[in-house]
Amino acid sequence: MRLKSKAFLYQLISFVVFFIPIRFLIDYYTSLDSFWPSFFAFLATLVLAPKFQAIQTKEGEKLFMKWIFIKGIRSI
């Protein structure tokens, strides 16, 4: 599997892992209706979920992760 595909899958999985619980918490603790709980869960997930990216370096293609809870950028 190419690293770009892996980065996309990691990004998707991390988004889902954060989005679903946040969506249910917002729905449970607020009286918002229509698309607002999903919208606010989407915004919170954009901030909280880690970002993955495959980048071509001198040593070859590498997978990197950036997250607000970890200082700097990590190579995976």
ABEGO torsion letter per residue (X at the ends): XBAAAAAAAAAAAAAAAAAAAAAAAAAAABABBEAAAAAAAAAAAAAABBBBBBBBBAAEBBBBBBBAABBEBBBX
